[in-house]
Amino acid sequence: MIRQAFTLLELLVVVSIIGLLASLVLPALHRAQAKAHGVSCLNNLKQLQMGWQMYVDDHGGKVPLNYADLSTGVWRSSSNSWAGPSSAPFDPDDSAIRQGSLFRLGYVRAPGTFVCPGDDATVSGRDGKSTGLPRSRSYAMNGNFGGRGQEAQLVFWRENLSYDPTKVFVFIDEHEDSIDDAHFLTWPNPDDRWVNLPAGRHNRSGTLSFADGHAENWKWNWRKQFAKKESYWKRAENEADLADLRRLQEHILQVSGDYRPQP
């Protein structure tokens, strides 16, 4: 029996059907992957938050240091901070994380806990070009806790019962174009500018942990990007972006009514 080969037309039809099926399936797979990364990211922040609380309990209410400064043109955390002398875009490995108080003292023992699985940003070399190496940190800590006192924010160096721990975030998944040191700064309302920018890697959702130990995924109204960046901040792009900023501003330690926006 002689088997007849497919005609060119039949092959084109099959290829077209396969292409159509792929176009339908791939977006669903991408969404499923982003959702899985979001769950893993949420778990990472819960682990960091647990380590933070254990540190506080073991140190008489003192919070992990979260200080950072500008050194040789790069924002880098101090060596005794929670993340060690880290600047995420320039750390060639996780050695800075290992020097940080949370890892060094055993409160968080897995270096991978500091990295969002959806963060595919790479390390930059001295020439500013990508080295191709994956970054070792995606997360930052709210500057309200152990941060720089000279900023327009309240700073606590030990636990304080004057705030609601269910409402104040501690760790946040930070945008790859925003992150440098491990200090996340949010200027209070009525300022309309993002200083540091949260990530939206998980189907345009961000991940935060709170001082009472829980963590949340937040769906952003607007994509998070640093287009129209001015210095290391940017003004909210539109009403949707501003609504996201106002939401975050509601979950920091609130300053008194005489607050003056940064120049």
N, C-alpha and C positions, 0 to 999 in steps of 0.2 A: 504494500500500500504506500503510495507516494503522498507525503505530507506537504501541503501547500504552505509556503512562507507567508508571513504577514506582508501586506502591501504597504507602501510608503504612507498612504493615507491612514491606514489602520494604526501604524506606529505613531503618527502625529496625533491621532485621537487619544491613544493611550497616554502619551507624554503630556498632553494637555490636561487630561483628567488627573494624572498624578500631580501636576503643578497646581491645579485647582484645589485638590485635597490638601496639599502642603500649605497653601495660602490660608486655608481654613483652620488647620491644626496648629501651625506654628505660633500664632498669636495666643491661642489658649495655653500652649506649653509655656510660653513666655510669662503669662500671667500666673500660671501655677508655680513656676520657679520663683517669681518675685514674691508670691505669697509664702512659699517655703522659707525663703531668705528672711522675710519679715518675722516669721515665727522664731527662727534661730536668733535673729537680732534682738528680739524681745527677751529671749532667754539669756543672752549675753548681758543685757542691761540689768536683768534681775540678779545675775551673779555679781556684777559690779556693785549693785546697790547693797546686796547682802554683805559683801566685803567691806563696803563703806561703813555700814552700821556696826559690824563687829569691831572695826578700828575705833569707832567712836566709843563703843562700850568699854573697850580695853584701855582707853586713854582719857578716862575721866570726863567724857563729853566733848573733848577736842575733836574737831573735824580734820581730815587729811589736808595738808597744805596744798594749795592750788595756785601758787604764785607763778608768774611768768614775766619775762621782760624781753626787750628788743636787744639782741646781741649780734654784732657783726651783720646787721641788716636782716636778721631772721628772728621771728618771735619763737622763743623756746621756753619751755617750763623749767623751773629751778630743779636742781639735782635732788632736793629732798621733797619734791612734790609727789602727788599720788601717782604720776606717770613718769617720774624721773626726768632727766634732761631731754625731753622729747620735743621734736618738731616734726610732725607726721610726714610732710612732703620730703624731708631730707634724711630721715632715719634709715640707714641702709639695712638694718635688721632690728630685732626686738630687744637689743641690749639696754636701751634707755628704759623701756618698760620694766625690765627685770630689776633696774635700780630704783624704781618707784616704790613708794611706801606700801602700796597695796600688794604688789607682787613680792617684794623683798621680805616683808614681814609675814607672808604666807596667807594673806586674806583672799587673794585671787591667785591660783597657782598655774593656770593655763594661759600662756601668752595669746592664744587664739581668741580668748574671751574679749580682748580689746579690739577685735576687728569685726566689722559687719561682713557677713558672707556675700553681700551684694556689692561690696566696695571693690571695684576693679581698677582703682587708680594706682598709679605706679610712683616709685620714688624718683626724685629729680637729683641729678648730679650737680657738681659745682658750676657746671656750664649752663644749668637750667634745663638741660635735655633729659628726657626719661631714660632711666637705667634699665627699665623693664622689670625691676624688682617690685614685688607687691608691697604695699604699705603694711606697717605693723600696728597701726592704730586708726580707728574711725570715730572714736567717741571723745567727748569733752565733758568737763564738769562745770556746772553753773557757777559763775564767778561770785555769787552770793556766799558761797561756802569756801572759806580760806583763800579768797582771791585778792586782787589788788585793791587796796583801800583808796587809792587816788582816783578810781573811776567813779562815774555817776551812778553808784549803786550802794545798797547796804551790804556789808560784809560781816558775816559771823565766823568766828574762829572756834566756837564751841556750840553745841546744841543749845537752842533757845526755845522755850515753851511759848513764846509770844506769837508764833506762826502756826498755821495748820499744816502738818506734814503731809496730808493727803493732797494738798494743793500746790506745793512748791517742788519743782523738778530739781533733780540733782545731776543725773547724767543725760546726755542727748547724743543722738547720732548726727554728726556734723557733716555738712556738704564738703565734698572732696576739694572744691575750689576755695573753700573758706578756712578749712582746718589748718592750723599750724601748731601752736602750743596746745596744751590740754585745758585751757581756760576759755569758757564760753561766756561772752558778754552780751547782755540784753539791756539796752537803754530803756528806762521806764516810759510808760505813757505820760505825756502826750507825744514823745518823740516818734517820728514816723519812719525811722531808718532801721534797717537790719545792720547790726555791727558784725556779728558772726551769723552764719546762715545754716539752718538745719537741713539735713538731707531729705530727699524725697525718693529714695531708691526703690521703695516697695510699692509699685503702682501709685506713685505720687503720695506716699504716706511717710511720716516720720515716726521715730521711736524715742520715747523718753521714760526715765524711771523717776520715782518720787520718794520723798524723804521718809514715808511710812513703809517703803519696801515694795510697793507695786509698780508695774510698768504698763505703758499704754502705747498703742499705735494710733497716730493722729492722721486722718486724711486731710491733706492740704487743699484749700480752695484754688490755689494757683501754683503753677510749677515753680520749683525752687531753683534759681539760677542766679549767677552774679553778672548778668548783663547790666550795663549801665553802672558798673562798679566805680565808686569814687573812694579813693584811698582804700581802707579796708572795710568800708561800709557802703551800703546803697540804700537809696530811698525806696519805699514800697512802690511797686510798679503800678498798681491799680487798687481798686476797692477790695478785690478778692485777696490780693497779696497783703493789703493792710489789715484785713480781718484776721488773717493768719498771725500777723505780728501782734495784734491786740490780744489774741488768744494766748500767745506765749507770754506776753507782758502781764497777763492776769495770774501767771503761775511762777512769778519770781517774788522775792521779798519786796514788799512795797515800801517806797520812800515816803517821806512826809510831803505835805501839800506845797511846800516852797521849792520843790524840785525845779531846776532850770535845765533845759535841754543843753546837751553838749554843743559847742560851737562847730 
